[in-house]
Amino acid sequence: MKLGIIVLPQSGKTTLFNAASGQQEAVGDYSKAVHRAVIKVPDRRLDDLSELHNPKKTTYAEIEFLDVAGFTGKGKKAKGEPDIMHDLRLMDAVVIVVDAFNPDADPERDLQILIDEMILSDLMMIEHNVDKLERTIKLTGKQERARELEVLKRCQKALEEERMLIEIGLSDDDKKEVRGYSFLTLKPQLLVFNISEDKLPEYASIYAGYEKYCREGMRDISVICGKIEMELAALADEDRGEFLKELNIERPVVEKFIRKSFGLLGLITFFTVGPPECRAWMLRKGSTAPKAAGTVHTDFERGFIRAEVASYDDYMVHKTLPALKAAAKLHVEGKDYVVQDGDVILFRFNI
């Protein structure tokens, strides 16, 4: 899973990137405009399962973050910025960071500027391709792409009305027709409001004030003090714990941000456990047991027989397979079983 971070300049983009990734990229330096990092998705459940099994290896689910130079808000590239649109269009979702820490900050204005930039970018792409597609159909007389043209025109109309494509209710078939365009406004969004340290006591009320932007399956929000989170990420584990106690914070807020990024695309986590390895696996919500088996190994899906499944909660209570079986908490499931978030699964297969 890949997420691209976009902002107006000086909004804390690289600060957030450093906080999430543990890297120490220069803040405010556009000489190296694109930074990438593969980030482990924090999961207490995997920590607990690993503590129980003491495996040789613990493997977390991973997401990739792309930190690109910010938009200017003027329809132009920021200083030193390469052509970032190509990279952004390859992302599965976008993280929009806005300044909520400066005394004169206007987060809602900045958010609208960034949305307008995205809409304009998609509209320019559509206008170019609609003309080209119309000529192709007219010259060849072939109607194979007429459906694509119809969807593009519907998207064009929405963008001209300043509506994001993710909000206009395109069907799965519609999305397949325009998948190759990788529209920015069709990607799920995580809005990050970057606050100052002195606003931390007001965290709950600030969060509540921005909840109006949440749209299930389309958009989520996070409120973060990027400066504090970046400092936390740079500390050793023992020092980080002490710092969290001083701030009266149980865990770094950036962990919630990473988890929200993970959930933004409708992904769930299931686990495989044992002495060699305890591992978290990403899976699309609604997927069946054979698809989950194929995530582990293609042979598992091809030769799938059954899945022995326990919920994380039951697993932590009973701790062993024999105890789970004795308590009737280990379920034998077939090909139609829909995997649930937190399932601990043992796959049975035959090749």
Helices and strands as residue ranges (DSSP letters): E 2-7, H 13-21, E 35-40, H 44-53, E 57-59, E 62-67, H 85-89, E 93-100, H 107-140, H 146-160, G 165-167, H 172-177, G 179-181, G 184-186, E 189-195, G 197-202, H 203-210, G 211-213, E 219-224, H 226-233, H 237-247, H 253-263, E 267-272, E 277-284, H 289-296, H 298-302, E 304-311, H 312-318, H 321-326, E 331-333, E 343-349
